[in-house]
């Protein structure tokens, strides 16, 4: 949950903005299935920045996909 106070420098008025960000982990098999379901094939799935193979200790990954043959 986020609470942000935004102050208008022109008039000094402050507005409160509240946001709720619901998150969950996505695992490699889920990401690959999502791509496949959307008509893409997985080209690359690596740790963010290092490019290493993701492990159970990986927090951030990047996924590259392309339209599957016949779906372009």
Secondary structure, 3 states (H helix, E strand, C coil): CEEEEEECCCCCCEEEEEECCCCCCCCHHHHHHHHHHCCEEEEEEEECCCCCCCCCCCCCEEEEEEECCCCC
